[in-house]
Amino acid sequence: MARYHINAALEEGFEAILTPQACEFLVQLHDRFEGVRQQRLADRLARQAQLDETAALDFLPETAEVRRSEWKVAPIPPDLLDRRVEITGPVDRKMVINALNSPAKVFMADFEDSNSPTWSNCVAGQINLLDANRKTLAYTSPEGKHYTLGENPAVLLVRPRGWHLPEKHFQVDGQSISGSLFDFGLYFFHNVKVRLQQGSGIYFYVPKLEHYLEARLWNDVFVFAQQALEVPQSTVRATVLIETITAAFQMDEILYELRDHSSGLNCGRWDYIFSFIKKFRRHPQFLLPDRAQVTMDKHFLASYVRLLIETCHRRGIHAMGGMAAQIPIKNDEAANQAALDKVRQDKLREVKAGHDGTWVAHPGLIGIAQAIFDEGMPTPHQIDKATPAGQVTAVDLLSVPQGTRSEAGLRLNIDVGLQYVESWLRGNGCVPIYHLMEDAATAEISRTQVWQWLHHGASLQDGRPVTAELVKQITEQELQRLTSQATVGHRFERAGQLFLEMMLASDPPEFLTLVAYDHL
């Protein structure tokens, strides 16, 4: 009798992914790694308790030799040498086709922050990637427009969910499997040999790591999976998003743990700001200004960028830049030009700093990013280019940016958070709001920043403190406005309830997606 149970509908085509063999592979992954995963999650809680007490964070003395010694990660696969522009997005069929057909060098298909992890989204996404790797991917829209995969698609990378997220619809002995292992396991099982036959490897982005031991866990998963399916080691390559403040102090260690499977590090800037707020949530000296003022030129973010680039290049691998979240504005030329100018300045900063590539959220931004990197980086990457000397210290990484807090900033946080959670509950995790592509990371900034201001009674520009009454009042006002504009079937009532509870909680939930997942 099978030890796994699928407590969800098997829609048409799902049997191609959820084969008995694939499901047994998931069981093997669960048996081997679930205990370690739970220990790593417990370690996170223990570290948070320490930070709540002391706010002390520094480079680890026990791994000083890893940082000091000379070593390199595995050589870069040929099809990952040039990554100057990567486009990201969820795994729905039309998106996958358009992204792979775009001029971007890489498409990161996302099961994580831009994907609402409904059962249908997660399994249908696997089907879409299976078809993409087999060059059979096609789609016909309700209007009758036909989409097919082009001759030279972008290189496909896949981002599974983080270690903290479960997949409640697939259970082993009554226990939900890790969302990470579910996403990785199904994609690896069905696609690794096809990718090898095409002369490539199987490539991933790894999110939300907080410690080098979490990278070691991923490396152990990769080694086990390659052995189980009898494919060469180093077939798997993973780029790690440095999107937590604790991981910023362990970049060398993370690369070292994954050195046979590494394809570099990426500046996950939005989650990084969220992590900065969350990790130092109990300490008023870490109060941040309005979200719009926390820009990449601030010292703590510029230092994080410099350390990431220096670390990657010393180890012989790519240092990827962050996301341009802007969306082209069709009906306002002046506003559109202002938005595109922000993208240009951001990408110019990245290429000058030494990044080897960058992210965009919209196909309309690929040309801008491509032109800037073509001019500033005429070679496939700039790993061998000397970077300015100068040690980045803990003081640099923990330097709190100055600025102001306003009612407009508070209102925008609540407004954006409500809109995002409502959309996520309806199964859409990638949401255009006020000409920016919002995902779970940006909603997390909104949620934790309101909590931070409220918890510490931060003063707004007009002298008023942020109180629970003020947060409730603004939430109610924004809910009334959004509900009056919403279409039939909206979920603003539930979104408002959840978002308000998270903002007012005595202890902020670790992730809004964990809270909201029970309501999908």
KELOMI-822503 format. One line per field, with one value per residue (C-alpha): residue number from 1; residue in one letter; x, y, z. Coordinates in Angstrom, 1 decimal, decimal comma. Each point is the difference from the previous one (the first is absolute). Example, Ala and Ser with C-alpha at 12.3 -4.5 7.8 and 13.67 -1.06 7.14 Angstrom:
% residues 2
num <- c(1 2)
residuo <- c(A S)
x <- c(12,3 1,4)
y <- c(-4,5 3,4)
z <- c(7,8 -0,7)
//
This chain:
% residues 520
num <- c(1 2 3 4 5 6 7 8 9 10 11 12 13 14 15 16 17 18 19 20 21 22 23 24 25 26 27 28 29 30 31 32 33 34 35 36 37 38 39 40 41 42 43 44 45 46 47 48 49 50 51 52 53 54 55 56 57 58 59 60 61 62 63 64 65 66 67 68 69 70 71 72 73 74 75 76 77 78 79 80 81 82 83 84 85 86 87 88 89 90 91 92 93 94 95 96 97 98 99 100 101 102 103 104 105 106 107 108 109 110 111 112 113 114 115 116 117 118 119 120 121 122 123 124 125 126 127 128 129 130 131 132 133 134 135 136 137 138 139 140 141 142 143 144 145 146 147 148 149 150 151 152 153 154 155 156 157 158 159 160 161 162 163 164 165 166 167 168 169 170 171 172 173 174 175 176 177 178 179 180 181 182 183 184 185 186 187 188 189 190 191 192 193 194 195 196 197 198 199 200 201 202 203 204 205 206 207 208 209 210 211 212 213 214 215 216 217 218 219 220 221 222 223 224 225 226 227 228 229 230 231 232 233 234 235 236 237 238 239 240 241 242 243 244 245 246 247 248 249 250 251 252 253 254 255 256 257 258 259 260 261 262 263 264 265 266 267 268 269 270 271 272 273 274 275 276 277 278 279 280 281 282 283 284 285 286 287 288 289 290 291 292 293 294 295 296 297 298 299 300 301 302 303 304 305 306 307 308 309 310 311 312 313 314 315 316 317 318 319 320 321 322 323 324 325 326 327 328 329 330 331 332 333 334 335 336 337 338 339 340 341 342 343 344 345 346 347 348 349 350 351 352 353 354 355 356 357 358 359 360 361 362 363 364 365 366 367 368 369 370 371 372 373 374 375 376 377 378 379 380 381 382 383 384 385 386 387 388 389 390 391 392 393 394 395 396 397 398 399 400 401 402 403 404 405 406 407 408 409 410 411 412 413 414 415 416 417 418 419 420 421 422 423 424 425 426 427 428 429 430 431 432 433 434 435 436 437 438 439 440 441 442 443 444 445 446 447 448 449 450 451 452 453 454 455 456 457 458 459 460 461 462 463 464 465 466 467 468 469 470 471 472 473 474 475 476 477 478 479 480 481 482 483 484 485 486 487 488 489 490 491 492 493 494 495 496 497 498 499 500 501 502 503 504 505 506 507 508 509 510 511 512 513 514 515 516 517 518 519 520)
residuo <- c(M A R Y H I N A A L E E G F E A I L T P Q A C E F L V Q L H D R F E G V R Q Q R L A D R L A R Q A Q L D E T A A L D F L P E T A E V R R S E W K V A P I P P D L L D R R V E I T G P V D R K M V I N A L N S P A K V F M A D F E D S N S P T W S N C V A G Q I N L L D A N R K T L A Y T S P E G K H Y T L G E N P A V L L V R P R G W H L P E K H F Q V D G Q S I S G S L F D F G L Y F F H N V K V R L Q Q G S G I Y F Y V P K L E H Y L E A R L W N D V F V F A Q Q A L E V P Q S T V R A T V L I E T I T A A F Q M D E I L Y E L R D H S S G L N C G R W D Y I F S F I K K F R R H P Q F L L P D R A Q V T M D K H F L A S Y V R L L I E T C H R R G I H A M G G M A A Q I P I K N D E A A N Q A A L D K V R Q D K L R E V K A G H D G T W V A H P G L I G I A Q A I F D E G M P T P H Q I D K A T P A G Q V T A V D L L S V P Q G T R S E A G L R L N I D V G L Q Y V E S W L R G N G C V P I Y H L M E D A A T A E I S R T Q V W Q W L H H G A S L Q D G R P V T A E L V K Q I T E Q E L Q R L T S Q A T V G H R F E R A G Q L F L E M M L A S D P P E F L T L V A Y D H L)
x <- c(0,0 1,3 1,2 -0,9 -3,5 -1,1 -2,9 -0,9 -1,7 2,0 -0,8 0,4 3,7 1,1 0,7 2,9 1,7 -1,3 1,1 0,6 3,7 0,2 -2,1 2,3 2,9 -1,7 -0,4 3,7 0,8 -2,4 1,4 3,6 -0,3 -3,1 1,6 2,9 -2,3 -2,0 3,3 1,0 -3,3 0,3 3,5 -1,6 -2,3 2,9 2,0 -3,0 -0,3 3,7 -0,5 -3,1 2,2 3,2 -0,2 3,6 0,9 3,5 2,1 0,3 3,3 -0,3 0,1 2,8 2,2 -2,5 -0,1 3,8 1,0 0,3 -2,5 -2,3 -3,4 -0,4 0,6 -3,0 -2,0 0,2 -3,7 0,2 3,1 -2,1 -2,8 -0,1 -3,8 -2,3 -3,8 -2,0 -3,7 -2,4 -0,5 -3,3 0,1 -0,2 2,6 2,5 -0,4 0,4 2,9 1,9 -0,6 1,2 3,4 1,1 2,9 -1,7 -3,6 -0,5 -3,2 -1,3 -1,9 0,8 -0,7 -1,8 -2,0 -3,1 0,6 -3,5 0,1 -1,0 2,7 2,8 -0,8 -1,1 3,3 1,9 -1,8 0,8 3,7 0,0 -1,5 2,5 3,0 -1,5 -0,5 -3,8 -1,3 -2,9 -3,1 -3,1 -1,7 -3,7 0,0 1,5 3,6 2,6 3,3 2,9 3,6 2,6 3,2 2,5 -1,7 1,6 1,8 -2,5 0,6 -2,5 -0,6 -1,7 -1,7 2,1 0,8 -2,8 -2,9 -1,9 -2,0 -3,1 -1,5 2,7 0,5 2,3 -1,2 -2,5 2,7 0,1 3,1 2,3 -1,0 3,7 0,3 -3,3 1,0 3,6 -0,8 -2,6 1,9 3,3 -1,6 -1,7 2,5 3,6 0,7 -1,7 2,2 3,1 -0,9 -0,2 3,5 -1,1 -0,5 -2,9 0,1 -1,6 -0,4 0,0 -2,0 -0,2 3,1 0,9 3,1 2,8 -1,4 -3,2 2,3 1,6 -3,5 -0,6 3,3 -0,8 -3,3 1,8 2,6 -2,7 -2,3 2,8 1,1 -3,6 -0,6 3,6 1,0 3,4 0,7 0,1 -2,9 -2,0 1,0 -1,5 0,1 -0,7 -2,0 1,6 -3,3 0,5 2,2 1,4 1,0 1,9 2,5 0,5 0,4 3,3 -1,3 -3,1 2,1 2,4 -2,8 -1,3 3,4 -0,6 -3,5 0,3 -0,9 0,4 -1,9 -2,8 -0,9 -3,6 -0,5 -3,7 0,1 3,3 -1,7 -2,9 2,6 1,8 -3,3 -1,1 3,3 0,5 -3,7 0,4 2,5 -1,1 3,4 -0,8 -3,1 -0,1 -1,5 -2,7 0,6 0,5 3,0 1,8 1,9 3,0 2,3 -0,5 3,2 -1,2 -1,3 3,0 2,2 -1,9 0,3 3,8 0,5 -2,0 1,9 3,4 -0,8 -1,4 2,9 2,6 -1,6 -0,3 -3,7 -2,8 -1,3 -3,5 -1,8 -3,5 -3,4 -1,3 -3,7 -1,2 -2,7 -0,2 -2,8 -2,1 -2,2 2,4 3,2 1,6 -0,6 1,2 3,2 0,6 -0,5 2,3 2,7 -0,1 0,6 2,9 1,6 -0,4 1,5 2,8 0,8 0,1 2,3 2,4 0,0 1,2 -3,2 0,0 -3,6 -3,3 -3,8 -3,0 -3,7 -1,4 1,0 -0,2 3,1 2,2 1,3 0,9 1,9 1,6 1,3 1,5 1,8 1,1 1,7 1,4 0,8 1,0 1,3 -2,4 0,7 2,4 1,1 3,7 -0,3 1,7 -2,3 0,9 1,8 -1,4 -1,6 -3,7 -0,6 -3,0 -0,4 -0,4 -2,7 -1,9 0,0 -3,6 -1,0 -1,4 -3,2 -3,6 -3,2 -3,2 -3,7 0,2 2,7 -2,1 -3,0 1,9 1,3 -3,5 -1,5 2,6 -0,1 -3,8 0,1 2,7 -1,4 -3,4 1,4 2,2 -3,1 -1,6 3,0 2,1 3,4 1,4 -2,1 0,4 -0,7 0,6 2,3 2,2 0,0 -0,6 0,7 0,0 3,3 -1,2 -3,3 2,2 1,8 -3,4 -1,3 3,1 0,7 -3,5 0,6 3,4 -1,4 -3,0 2,0 2,5 -2,6 2,0 -0,9 -1,2 1,1 -3,0 0,9 -2,7 1,1 -0,9 -2,7 -2,2 -3,0 1,7 0,9 -3,5 -1,5 2,2 -0,6 -3,8 0,2 2,2 -2,2 -3,1 1,6 1,4 -3,2 -2,0 2,2 0,3 -1,7 -2,2 1,8 2,6 1,4 0,7 -1,9 2,3 3,1 -0,9 -0,5 3,3 2,1 -1,3 0,6 3,6 0,6 -1,5 1,5 2,2 2,5 0,0 -0,4 3,1 -1,5 -3,4 -0,1 0,0 -3,0 -1,9 0,8 -2,7 -2,6 0,9)
y <- c(0,0 3,4 2,2 3,2 1,5 2,8 1,8 2,2 -0,4 -1,6 2,3 -0,9 -0,6 -0,2 -3,7 0,8 1,7 -1,9 -3,5 -2,7 0,1 3,8 -0,2 -2,7 2,2 2,7 -2,5 -0,7 3,7 0,4 -3,0 1,2 3,7 0,9 -0,4 2,2 2,6 0,1 0,5 2,9 1,6 -0,4 1,6 3,0 0,5 -0,3 2,6 2,4 -0,3 0,9 3,0 1,1 0,1 1,5 1,3 -1,3 -1,3 -0,6 -2,2 -3,5 -0,7 -3,7 0,3 2,6 -2,4 -0,5 3,8 0,3 -3,0 0,0 -2,3 0,2 -1,4 -2,4 1,3 1,8 -2,0 1,4 0,9 2,0 2,1 3,0 0,9 3,8 0,2 -2,5 0,3 -1,5 -0,9 -2,7 -3,4 0,6 -1,3 3,3 1,6 -2,8 0,2 3,7 0,1 -2,8 1,7 3,4 1,5 -0,7 -2,4 -1,9 -0,5 -0,9 -1,9 0,7 -2,3 2,4 3,7 0,8 -3,2 -0,5 -3,7 -1,4 -3,7 0,8 2,6 -2,2 -3,2 1,8 2,0 -3,3 -1,1 3,3 -0,4 -3,6 1,1 2,8 -2,3 -2,4 2,9 -0,8 3,0 1,8 2,0 1,4 2,9 0,3 2,6 -2,6 1,4 -2,9 0,0 -2,4 -0,3 1,5 -1,6 1,5 0,4 1,6 -2,3 -1,3 0,3 -1,1 1,5 -2,5 1,2 0,8 -2,5 1,5 -0,8 -3,3 -1,7 -1,0 -1,9 -2,6 -1,9 -2,8 -2,1 2,8 2,7 2,8 -0,1 3,1 2,3 0,3 -3,8 -0,3 2,7 -1,1 -3,7 0,0 2,4 -1,9 -3,5 0,8 2,4 -0,8 -2,6 2,0 3,0 -2,2 -1,3 3,6 0,6 2,1 -0,5 0,6 3,4 1,5 3,2 -0,7 2,5 1,2 -1,7 1,3 -2,1 -1,9 -3,3 0,6 0,2 -3,3 -1,5 1,0 -1,4 -3,3 -0,1 0,6 -2,7 -2,5 0,8 -0,3 -3,4 -1,3 0,8 -1,0 3,3 1,7 2,1 3,7 -0,5 2,2 3,7 2,4 3,7 1,1 3,1 2,0 1,4 -0,3 2,1 -3,1 -1,5 3,2 -0,8 -3,5 0,4 -1,7 -2,9 -0,4 -0,1 -2,5 -2,4 0,1 0,3 -3,1 1,2 3,8 2,5 3,0 2,4 2,5 3,2 -0,7 3,6 0,0 -3,0 1,3 3,2 -2,1 -2,2 3,1 1,2 -3,5 -1,0 3,2 0,4 0,4 2,8 3,6 1,1 -2,0 2,0 0,6 3,0 -0,2 -3,0 2,3 1,6 -3,3 0,0 -1,9 3,0 -0,2 -1,1 -3,3 -1,1 1,3 -1,9 -3,2 0,4 0,6 -3,0 -2,3 1,0 -0,2 -3,4 -1,5 1,2 -1,2 -3,4 0,1 0,2 2,4 2,8 0,8 3,3 0,6 0,4 3,0 -0,2 2,9 -0,6 2,1 2,6 0,1 3,1 2,5 0,7 2,2 -2,5 -2,8 1,8 0,7 -3,7 -1,1 2,5 -1,6 -3,4 1,5 1,5 -3,2 -2,2 2,5 -0,2 -3,8 -0,4 2,7 -1,7 -3,3 -2,1 -2,6 0,2 1,3 -0,7 1,5 -0,8 1,2 -0,7 3,7 0,6 -2,6 2,3 2,7 -2,3 -1,8 3,2 1,2 -3,3 -0,3 3,3 -0,4 -3,7 -0,9 -3,4 -2,8 0,9 2,1 -2,6 0,5 3,8 1,4 1,4 2,8 -1,1 0,7 -2,2 0,1 -0,1 -0,9 3,7 0,6 -2,7 1,1 3,7 1,3 2,4 3,4 1,4 0,9 -1,9 1,4 -0,8 -0,4 -2,7 -1,7 0,1 -1,3 -3,0 -0,9 0,6 -2,1 -2,8 -0,3 -0,1 -2,6 -2,3 0,1 -0,9 -2,7 -1,6 -0,1 -1,9 2,8 0,7 2,5 3,3 3,3 2,8 3,7 -0,9 -2,4 -3,8 -1,0 -3,5 -1,5 1,7 3,5 -0,8 -1,3 3,4 1,7 -2,3 0,0 3,7 0,8 -2,5 1,6 3,6 -1,1 -2,1 2,8 2,8 1,7 3,7 1,1 3,3 1,8 -1,1 -2,7 -3,4 -3,1 -1,7 -3,0 2,3 1,9 -3,3 -1,3 3,3 0,1 -3,7 0,5 3,0 -1,8 -3,1 2,0 1,7 -3,3 -1,9 2,6 -0,3 -3,8 -2,5 -2,9 -2,8 2,2 -1,1 3,4 -0,9 -2,9 1,9 2,9 -2,3 -1,9 3,1 1,9 -2,9 -0,3 3,8 0,0 -3,3 0,1 -2,2 0,5 -3,2 -1,2 0,1 1,3 -2,9 -2,5 1,7 0,5 -3,6 -1,4 2,1 -1,0)
z <- c(0,0 -1,0 2,9 -1,7 -0,4 -2,3 1,6 -3,0 -3,4 -2,8 -2,9 -3,6 -0,8 3,7 -0,4 -2,3 3,0 3,0 -1,3 2,6 -0,7 0,5 3,2 1,4 -0,7 2,0 2,9 -0,1 0,2 2,9 1,9 -0,5 0,7 1,9 3,4 -0,9 -1,5 3,2 2,0 -2,3 0,5 3,8 -0,3 -1,6 2,9 2,5 -1,9 -0,1 3,8 0,3 -2,3 2,0 3,1 -1,3 -3,6 -0,4 -3,4 -1,4 -2,2 1,5 1,7 -0,5 -3,8 -0,2 -1,8 -2,8 -0,5 0,1 -2,1 -3,8 -1,9 -3,0 -0,8 -2,8 -3,6 -1,6 -2,5 -3,5 -0,2 3,3 -1,0 -1,1 2,3 -0,6 0,1 1,7 0,0 2,8 0,5 1,0 -1,7 -1,8 -3,6 -1,9 2,2 -0,5 -3,8 -0,1 2,4 -1,8 -3,3 1,3 -0,8 3,7 0,4 2,9 1,2 3,6 0,3 3,5 2,4 2,8 0,6 -3,3 0,1 2,2 1,0 -0,8 -0,9 -3,5 -0,5 1,4 -2,0 -3,2 0,3 0,0 -3,2 -1,7 0,8 -1,1 -3,3 -0,3 0,4 -2,5 -2,5 -0,2 2,0 -1,7 1,2 -1,6 1,8 0,6 -2,8 -2,4 -0,1 -0,3 1,7 -0,6 1,1 -2,2 -1,4 2,5 3,4 3,0 2,4 2,5 3,8 2,6 3,5 2,4 3,1 3,1 2,8 2,2 -2,3 0,0 -2,8 1,8 -2,9 -0,1 3,2 1,1 2,9 0,7 0,1 -2,6 -2,2 -0,2 -2,8 -0,9 -0,4 -1,9 -2,5 -0,4 0,0 -2,7 -2,3 0,5 -0,5 -3,2 -1,7 1,0 -2,7 -2,7 0,9 -0,1 -3,4 -1,2 1,3 2,9 3,7 2,4 1,5 3,1 2,1 3,7 2,2 3,6 1,4 3,4 0,9 -1,8 1,5 -2,0 -3,1 1,1 0,2 -3,6 -1,1 1,7 -1,9 -3,3 0,7 1,0 -3,0 -2,5 1,5 0,1 -3,7 -1,0 -1,6 0,5 3,0 -0,8 -2,5 2,4 0,4 2,4 0,4 3,5 0,7 2,8 1,3 3,8 2,2 1,7 -3,3 -0,9 2,7 -1,5 -3,7 -0,2 2,1 -2,1 -3,2 1,6 1,0 -3,5 -1,8 -2,2 -0,9 0,2 -2,8 2,2 2,2 -0,6 1,8 1,0 1,1 0,9 2,3 1,4 1,2 1,4 1,8 1,4 1,6 1,2 1,6 2,0 0,7 3,7 -0,2 -0,6 -1,3 -3,1 -1,0 -3,8 -1,8 -2,7 -2,3 -3,0 1,8 0,5 -3,3 -1,1 0,5 3,7 1,8 1,4 -3,4 -2,0 2,4 -0,4 -3,8 0,2 2,3 -2,3 -3,1 1,7 1,5 -3,3 -2,1 2,4 -0,3 -3,8 -0,4 -1,0 2,3 -1,2 0,4 1,3 -1,3 -2,0 1,0 -2,2 -2,6 -3,2 0,4 -3,2 0,5 1,5 -2,0 2,6 2,8 -2,3 -0,7 3,7 0,8 -2,8 1,1 3,5 -1,7 -2,0 3,1 1,9 -2,6 -0,6 3,7 -0,1 -3,0 1,3 3,4 -1,7 -0,3 -2,7 -0,8 1,2 0,4 -1,6 0,7 -3,3 -3,6 -0,8 2,2 -1,6 -2,7 2,4 2,3 -3,0 -1,5 3,3 0,7 -3,7 0,3 3,5 -0,3 -3,5 1,1 1,2 3,6 2,1 2,5 -0,8 0,3 3,0 2,7 2,3 3,2 3,4 2,5 0,6 3,7 2,3 0,7 -3,8 -0,4 3,1 -0,7 0,3 -2,7 1,0 -1,3 0,9 0,7 -1,3 0,0 -3,8 0,5 2,7 -2,2 -3,1 2,0 1,1 -3,4 -1,9 2,6 -0,2 -3,8 -0,1 2,6 -1,7 -3,3 1,5 1,6 -3,4 -1,4 -1,5 1,7 -2,5 0,1 -1,8 2,5 -0,7 -2,9 2,0 -0,1 3,6 1,3 3,5 0,9 -0,6 1,9 2,9 0,2 0,2 2,7 2,2 -0,3 1,3 2,8 0,8 0,1 2,1 2,5 0,7 -0,2 -2,8 -0,7 -3,3 -1,6 1,4 3,6 0,4 1,3 -1,9 2,1 -0,4 -0,3 -2,9 -1,7 0,3 -1,2 -3,2 -0,6 0,1 -2,3 -2,5 0,1 -0,6 -3,0 -1,5 0,6 -1,8 -3,0 0,0 -2,3 1,0 1,8 1,8 3,3 1,6 3,2 0,7 -1,1 2,3 2,9 -0,5 -0,8 3,0 2,3 -1,2 0,4 3,6 1,2 3,1 -1,8 -3,8 -1,9 -1,7 -3,5 -1,2 -2,5 2,8 1,6 -3,2 -1,3 2,3 -1,8 -3,6)
//
